[in-house]
Amino acid sequence: MAPYIGTPTSRIDGIAKVTGAAKYAAEFNVPGGVLYGSIVMSTIAKGRITRLDTSAAMGVEGVTTVLTHENRPHMADRDEGYKDDVAPEGSPFRPLYDDRIRFNRQPIALVVAETSEIARFAASLVRVEYESEAHVTDVFRQRDAAIPVKVPTSPEGAMFAPPKPRGDAGKALAAAAVRHEGEYYVPIEHHNPMELYAATVIVEKDGKFTVYDKTQGVQNVHKYLCGVFGMKPEDVRVMSPFMGGGFGSGLRPQFEVVLAMLAARALQRSVRVVLTRPQMYALGYRPAMIQRIGLGATTGGTLEAITHDAVTVTSQYEDFYRQETGWSGLLYRSANATYAHRLAHLDLPTSCDMRAPSAAPGVYALESAMDELAVALKLDPVELRLRCYSERDQHENRPFSSKALRECYREGADAFGWSKRNPEPRSMRDGSDLVGWGMATGVWEALQMPITVRIILTANGHAEVACATSDIGTGTYTIMAQVAADTLGLPLDSISIRIGDSSLPQSPVEGGSWIAASVANGIVTTAEAIRGELLRLAKQIPNSPLANASSDELTLVDGQLVSKHDGARSVPIADAMRHGGVERIEQENTTNPAEDTARAHNAHSAVFAEVKVDEQLGVIRVTRVVSAVAAGRILNTKTATSQILGGVVWGIGMALHEETLIDHRFGRIINANIAEYHVPVNADVHDIKVIFVDEPDDSNPLGIKGLGEIGIVGVAAAVANAVYHATGTRVRDLPITLDKLDRL
Ligand code: MOS
């Protein structure tokens, strides 16, 4: 049935994007123009504002107003008003609310002016005096004071609890024939999407607000704005048709939209606020993570014990964490396991989700430790993983809906040429370079969320598919069109997709790698309703060839309603609609996937990396990566490959480049720009091969698992393990910079 699903279809929004026709949050205009807001941020990490002098800024020609906590319009005074759909436990940050400073670079004033240049200049003239208090921003200083995560009783909260222990891991570890224990560190990292955070709030003639915001969840922002400002849902509409990268930074509403709305309400004028690149470092971040892993094994290479302790970072006002430790017990068979997770509260903004939250850092530590265990056992790293292979999710003692990880290891190893690896460190060379080969496993969740999809089919053979989800750059527009085209039996260019608008049918935030499975399932379900309606019309045709057909035995192909059993029995869609006298058929359905808790749902990968390390200088290059991924059915091999490629590149950055540096004397990030915060650039990225292994799965009608996050998981460990193999030096704190290679 599927001419489009599974093919390398190019992005349907590609031309709009490369020609600039696709508009982003800061690019929407109104006749007469908008006002521009520039944010003033605190320069201390903790304390109070004692004096805010805005007179010089107000004196600049073209400045309309300067908003501060002293003169802003009313905002909600209870935490509930600021809670968004994905807020952690705690008391959410309130921009411009009062004189309290909770983190360095906290927004404390908004200068609004006729141009962005005037606003930015005037913002530099705002004078602030503070009463500072002692702050702490160093996780190592706060590690002993870190407290065990308080697991909320809500089902969502419980999802992130450390898993239940099994057996007696302490005893089993002590008694194990072969042991490895190690501490691993991942620093704070920032998302650094290309598009700057921005909001344009337009005051409509009727006094309502249209908000263009950079976000991964328009309905989340909509609900949040209504909460913060006490607005009625119908008085505000939030749009985010395109997004230049989110990676989790846009799951929660950010302060740019609050500030733009504050100014728009105060002035009754349309206002735009765009963050500068340094200001982007005042948003959330991947929490720094100190992990201790203990692995106890038999001499035969099976695991007797896993212990995994983590300390992660959050703010003083909200407890953000994910299930950082559980991946170890999920991936490898071990009768004994314990997990512990403590939170270090720092004077920083609340940490947040970043691509494969918890898995990217958690699996880095686990897979580094597994590599060290393989060395101790003198066992090939792939062989060790096969000996510890887990057929069941041991946390809940249940099978996986599908798990083709063995095939990932095999196909990945073959493509990489792993069998030619000499296990001895420093044994492989290329001229003056030491060559290292390393591997690691990746794992992520395959989730599906409730979602609503509306389809309007018109008699001219066109269908509009609408849902309030977003395309954060992942290719959602395209896969939605592919699924709709196949299930409605129409050509791809007869489908139009409407997303990124809070007034459209309900969607969760685009995150967790769950949108492809959720929205595709929603389209399939709503397309079935369309087919049912078409059949009702087709039956009314005199001597209808489908007079006795039931909807289940029909499919929509090439603009026709056709019997699956007898291709000769068919009715063109256009005939059915014309005969029924209808111009359009509209259906809207909500899919509420039954929780299949009897099985675990996960995507897996095997990552193989080659590094070349200059023996004199210690410069590390990642020359080859093979990522073999098992993620159910692949809807679009082109956009899917891009997702994995992007994840691998980010994994290279995690391994070698990325690190947010704080001057703890001031509690201030000192590399808050993309010159000094290093990410991989073209010269760092060499040969990357992506393989999708076959993995039939029946968790949802199309067998989709999602691909947004699995691509990064395991990459940092594969690179770190390759660096060890090349050099004989084991670096346990990321990023692996050349100064850490001590024996070249
Ligand atoms: Mo993802 S970190 O859930 O955008």
Residues whose N, C-alpha, C, O or C-beta is under 5 A from the ligand:
A	BS01	MOS	F247 G248 D353 M354 R355 A356 P357 E510 G511 G512 S513
